[in-house]
Amino acid sequence: MQSLNINDINTDLILTGKITRYFRIGRVASHTLAGVIIASTILPLASKPLKRCIIKWWSTRLLAAFNIRVISHGHIPQAKDRLKTTMFVANHISWTDVHALNSLIALRFVAKSEIRSWPVIGFLTYKANALFIDRAKRQDAGRIVNTAAHSLKSGDNLCFFPEGTTTDGTEIKRFKSSLIQAAIETNATIRPVAIRYPMPNGSANIRLAYAGETTMLESMRQILSQKNPVVELFFLAPIIVEELAEQDKDRRSLTHSVEYLIRHTLDLHFQPIIDSTVKAN
């Protein structure tokens, strides 16, 4: 995919009309149905390379159905790179983050366990070979680290969102560090990715966020209502774990470094903690 510059998008945020929304709904519905059929019949029999091609194609076409434009910057994954044993680490704003990343390189995602039970989406996520983690069970962290390490050793490219939740794009939650251990144990390459959904003026387009009390249906409606929704992916310089000094391989400090890089790229710095018991004089 060609990398575009945000300055190329100079139109105002325009809402779609009814006919356009209905047309897009039809495209999304038909493409989702095609995904269910493919996931049921072809994916179970497909080789890893073919499965990656199908996932990349399906995500690209889904974004096109919603008319979401992906703008990528920096160290963008290229087909010629033949990446393997790589862990992508990104901030998380919407369910569309997954498809934006998959439209460039098909990844195996670490997802929260409740997604598995979602109608249609849970089925497609499962068939795309996601790793599910139960964040409510602390003991599940050890299992998913071992599973992720095994997946990386086999050459898979993983992606996880260490915030453990989504935000509206105006902040970043503190990163959880457990899964970075899998990258350390396997000497994987870590690729930080900063994600944002910009308005034409550069501010955060919070209407594209799937966060807080927003339901999936509401999120889809918000996307469909915008004529030119945009997602930006900033691929930061890869971190080669094997080349790090021993003191830099601590999972907490490494996670903190990745978080800092993403915060710095998005200009979302740590918010000071204010003690509510202290009153101004």
Buried (B, 14 or more C-beta within 10 A) or exposed (E): EEEBEBEEBEEEBEEBEEEBBEBBBEBBEEBBEEBEEBBEEEBEEBEEEEBBEBBBBBBBBBBBBBBBBBBBBBBBBEEEEEBEBBBBBBBBBBBBBBBBBBBBBBBBBBBBBEBBEBEEBBBBBBBBBBBBBBBEEEEBBEEBBEBBBEBBBEEBBBBBBBBBEBBBBBBBBEBBBBBBBBBBBBBBBBBBBBBBBBBBEEEBBBBBBBBEEBEEEEBBBBBBBBBBBBBBBBBBEBBEBEEBEEEEBBBEEBBBBBBBBBBEBBEBEEEEEEEEEEEEE
